[in-house]
Amino acid sequence: MKRRLALWGIAGFVVAISWVSLSIAIPLWSEPILWRLAQISCPIVFFSHFAIKWYWVVLSNVPVYLIIGLAVEGLLQLKNWRTASA
């Protein structure tokens, strides 16, 4: 489970780096669809009316994805436990 949680953290890092590099190329707030996708996949972007540096977006996205991964892995283990005991 630790490896899967590490993969969730790496996924959060990759997603944040991708959005940061894309936002350097084009302004995301001028593209409503891209901006909404960035808000969904990087929760700190919801607080974008504050000045947030790009490295805080990356650093905050890793623990968010770890928490999401922990919840998903816990639900999967609960599902497997219930099917095994039935």
Backbone hydrogen bonds in HBPLUS format (Angstrom, degrees):
<---DONOR---> <-ACCEPTOR-->    atom                        ^
c    i                          cat <-CA-CA->   ^        H-A-AA   ^      H-
h    n   atom  resd res      DA  || num        DHA   H-A  angle D-A-AA Bond
n    s   type  num  typ     dist DA aas  dist angle  dist       angle   num
A0005-LEU N   A0001-MET O   2.94 MM   4  6.20 155.0  2.00 149.8 156.7     1
A0006-ALA N   A0002-LYS O   2.91 MM   4  6.14 148.5  2.01 141.2 150.3     2
A0007-LEU N   A0003-ARG O   2.91 MM   4  6.22 146.1  2.03 141.8 151.2     3
A0008-TRP N   A0004-ARG O   2.95 MM   4  6.30 145.1  2.08 141.5 151.1     4
A0009-GLY N   A0005-LEU O   2.99 MM   4  6.31 154.7  2.05 146.9 153.1     5
A0010-ILE N   A0006-ALA O   2.90 MM   4  6.17 155.4  1.96 147.3 154.3     6
A0011-ALA N   A0007-LEU O   2.86 MM   4  6.03 151.5  1.94 143.0 151.1     7
A0012-GLY N   A0008-TRP O   2.99 MM   4  6.31 152.2  2.07 145.6 152.6     8
A0013-PHE N   A0009-GLY O   3.00 MM   4  6.29 150.6  2.09 144.4 152.6     9
A0014-VAL N   A0010-ILE O   2.88 MM   4  6.14 161.8  1.91 153.2 157.6    10
A0015-VAL N   A0011-ALA O   2.91 MM   4  6.08 162.1  1.94 150.6 155.5    11
A0016-ALA N   A0012-GLY O   3.06 MM   4  6.15 163.3  2.09 143.4 148.1    12
A0017-ILE N   A0013-PHE O   2.90 MM   4  6.09 164.7  1.92 152.6 157.2    13
A0018-SER N   A0014-VAL O   2.92 MM   4  6.02 153.9  1.99 145.0 152.4    14
A0019-TRP N   A0015-VAL O   3.03 MM   4  6.31 158.8  2.07 150.1 155.0    15
A0020-VAL N   A0016-ALA O   2.90 MM   4  6.11 159.1  1.95 152.1 158.3    16
A0021-SER N   A0017-ILE O   2.92 MM   4  6.07 166.0  1.94 149.7 153.4    17
A0022-LEU N   A0018-SER O   2.96 MM   4  6.10 152.4  2.04 143.6 151.7    18
A0023-SER N   A0019-TRP O   2.84 MM   4  5.96 151.0  1.92 143.6 151.7    19
A0024-ILE N   A0020-VAL O   3.03 MM   4  6.29 133.1  2.26 140.9 152.9    20
A0025-ALA N   A0021-SER O   3.29 MM   4  6.54 146.5  2.41 136.7 144.6    21
A0025-ALA N   A0022-LEU O   3.11 MM   3  5.10 120.0  2.49  92.9 107.5    22
A0026-ILE N   A0022-LEU O   2.92 MM   4  6.21 170.0  1.93 160.5 161.8    23
A0030-SER N   A0027-PRO O   3.30 MM   3  5.82 155.1  2.36 109.3 116.3    24
A0031-GLU N   A0028-LEU O   2.97 MM   3  5.31 153.2  2.04 110.5 118.9    25
A0035-TRP N   A0031-GLU O   2.91 MM   4  6.02 160.0  1.95 159.4 166.1    26
A0036-ARG N   A0032-PRO O   3.01 MM   4  6.10 155.0  2.07 141.9 147.6    27
A0037-LEU N   A0033-ILE O   3.06 MM   4  6.32 158.6  2.10 147.7 153.5    28
A0038-ALA N   A0034-LEU O   2.90 MM   4  6.13 153.0  1.98 147.6 155.2    29
A0039-GLN N   A0035-TRP O   2.98 MM   4  6.22 150.0  2.07 142.9 151.1    30
A0040-ILE N   A0036-ARG O   2.99 MM   4  6.26 148.5  2.09 145.1 153.5    31
A0041-SER N   A0037-LEU O   2.98 MM   4  6.15 162.8  2.01 149.9 154.1    32
A0042-CYS N   A0038-ALA O   2.86 MM   4  5.65 139.3  2.02 143.0 151.8    33
A0045-VAL N   A0042-CYS O   3.00 MM   3  5.82 161.7  2.04 128.2 133.6    34
A0046-PHE N   A0043-PRO O   3.13 MM   3  5.76 160.3  2.17 114.6 120.0    35
A0047-PHE N   A0044-ILE O   3.04 MM   3  5.63 154.8  2.10 113.8 120.5    36
A0048-SER N   A0045-VAL O   3.02 MM   3  4.96 132.1  2.26 121.8 116.9    37
A0050-PHE N   A0047-PHE O   3.16 MM   3  6.06 167.6  2.18 122.5 126.1    38
A0056-TRP N   A0053-LYS O   3.16 MM   3  5.53 137.1  2.36 105.3 116.3    39
A0057-VAL N   A0054-TRP O   3.17 MM   3  5.20 124.6  2.49  94.9 108.7    40
A0058-VAL N   A0054-TRP O   3.21 MM   4  6.60 158.3  2.26 148.7 153.5    41
A0059-LEU N   A0055-TYR O   2.91 MM   4  6.03 166.7  1.93 144.8 149.1    42
A0060-SER N   A0056-TRP O   2.90 MM   4  5.79 148.8  2.00 138.3 145.9    43
A0061-ASN N   A0057-VAL O   3.10 MM   4  6.08 137.8  2.29 138.2 148.2    44
A0065-TYR N   A0061-ASN O   3.04 MM   4  6.20 161.1  2.07 149.4 153.7    45
A0066-LEU N   A0062-VAL O   2.96 MM   4  6.21 146.6  2.07 146.4 156.8    46
A0067-ILE N   A0063-PRO O   2.93 MM   4  6.14 153.3  2.00 145.6 151.3    47
A0068-ILE N   A0064-VAL O   3.00 MM   4  6.28 158.9  2.04 147.0 153.1    48
A0069-GLY N   A0065-TYR O   2.81 MM   4  5.93 159.5  1.85 144.8 151.0    49
A0070-LEU N   A0066-LEU O   2.83 MM   4  6.01 150.2  1.92 142.8 151.1    50
A0071-ALA N   A0067-ILE O   3.01 MM   4  6.26 156.2  2.06 147.0 152.6    51
A0072-VAL N   A0068-ILE O   2.93 MM   4  6.20 163.3  1.96 152.8 157.5    52
A0073-GLU N   A0069-GLY O   2.82 MM   4  5.90 168.7  1.83 151.8 155.5    53
A0074-GLY N   A0070-LEU O   2.94 MM   4  5.96 151.7  2.02 139.4 147.6    54
A0075-LEU N   A0071-ALA O   2.97 MM   4  6.20 155.6  2.03 146.5 152.8    55
A0076-LEU N   A0072-VAL O   2.90 MM   4  6.18 153.7  1.97 149.8 157.5    56
A0077-GLN N   A0073-GLU O   2.93 MM   4  6.12 155.4  1.99 145.8 152.1    57
A0078-LEU N   A0074-GLY O   2.94 MM   4  6.12 152.1  2.02 142.8 150.9    58
A0079-LYS N   A0075-LEU O   2.91 MM   4  6.11 154.7  1.98 144.3 151.1    59
A0080-ASN N   A0076-LEU O   2.91 MM   4  6.16 161.2  1.95 147.3 152.4    60
A0081-TRP N   A0077-GLN O   2.84 MM   4  5.95 151.2  1.92 144.1 152.4    61
A0082-ARG N   A0078-LEU O   2.95 MM   4  6.14 155.1  2.02 145.5 151.8    62
A0083-THR N   A0079-LYS O   2.99 MM   4  6.25 158.1  2.04 149.8 155.6    63
A0084-ALA N   A0080-ASN O   2.97 MM   4  6.02 147.2  2.08 140.8 149.6    64
A0085-SER N   A0081-TRP O   3.04 MM   4  6.17 146.8  2.15 142.1 150.1    65
A0086-ALA N   A0082-ARG O   3.19 MM   4  6.21 125.9  2.50 135.9 147.9    66
